[in-house]
Amino acid sequence: MPFPTLDPIPLPAPVWLFKVLHIVTLALHFLTVYLMVGGLTLAALWNFCTRRDANTPLYGASADIARRLPVVMTYLVNLGIPPLLFAQVLYGRALYTSSILIGVYWLSVIFLLTGAYYLLYVAARRAEHGRAFWWLSLLSLVGVAYVGRIYSTNLTLMLRPEVWLDLYRADALGAQLPTDDPTTFPRFFFMMLTSFAVTGAGLLMVAQFSRVEAAGRLFMGRWGGWLAGIGGLLSIGLGFWVYSVQPAIVKTSLANHGFYAWSLPGFLVCAALLSLFGFLSLKLTGWIPAVGAAGAGFLATTMAVIARDGIRDLTLLAKGFDVWQQPVAANWQVVIIFLLLFVAGLGVIGWMVYVFAKVKGIARHA
Ligand code: HEM
């Protein structure tokens, strides 16, 4: 048995409840990761194209995004913490082990994140003064993408107990990042490139509902439509890629599983709808394509999180770790208080997102 022994303290709530909470909060974290990667790419690209003239709608759009990204980062970090806690409760024996094996990289996330965050603020400040900032957004994007790479490596390493001992013998300090797992890079690229489709949906929403000036909204709407349309198709291809590199036993178990079997088809349908609404927005006016794309983007992300959960559970099961077989001693009073606070928290987040989405575009161009 390669997994460390079970924690003697039983779980304070049923496994299914932790799993539901994990899936909901991780879907929200992934949405913000997508918006961050897509937003940084567009801010850098648009600002580079218009770096000599700040009086264009293109500059206005790049500045508008740059100004929103520090807020997106607060959501990204805060929505990452709950799923990390739930994942540690459910899979601690595997996740702690892999985190320690790449410990130097895992801890470096804090510094990379701080650096990337700082660059977001500097870029936003320059945007407010009508100055070029594309290289700052680009540098921040590199930092953010590297954090994503470390996450993908850790979350696939936790599924490979068979390599842990050799990795530890090779470098007990944890200053290593294994590159021999065929599933890591497809997952990493899935996460990074699906950003374009979801950011496209985000742009459609900004174009439809925000108070950014008209020229900027028109521009964002067109980019949003193309990004959601083409990006949706791209993420379908990436989803197939992630599935195709899974071990045969995981593919078979996924196909035969009562719950997880529909997650991949569900993802494909939602990503196709996202693409469809994106292309439709180029032909139709009104709120339907924007809301449709945003809804499909949210559902596609949730489906991807569920499929990913299935891949993890069934891979671990094949290696002797059954996440459902853990002692539980539910403390319902605490659980109910937690759930009430959780729902209230989601309500507050929804309200803040609403206010944030309504923010007027950068004063200079408004
Ligand atoms: C710029 C910052 C970040 C980026 C780009 C990022 C990106 C990612 C990516 C790509 C994954 C999926 C990896 C995979 O399965 O292949 C992931 C998963 C995850 N991230 Fe983030 N992340 C960031 C920051 C954070 C922070 C600060 C936290 C927590 C404090 C966090 C918590 C999580 C959790 C809990 C998971 C999934 C764990 C699980 O498998 O259950 N992330 N993140």
Boltz pocket constraint, residues with backbone or C-beta under 6 A from the ligand:
constraints:
  - pocket:
      binder: B
      contacts: [[A, 26], [A, 29], [A, 33], [A, 76], [A, 77], [A, 79], [A, 80], [A, 81], [A, 82], [A, 83], [A, 84], [A, 85], [A, 87], [A, 113], [A, 116], [A, 143], [A, 144], [A, 145], [A, 147], [A, 148], [A, 149], [A, 151], [A, 152], [A, 153], [A, 155], [A, 184], [A, 187], [A, 188], [A, 191], [A, 192], [A, 308]]
      max_distance: 6.0
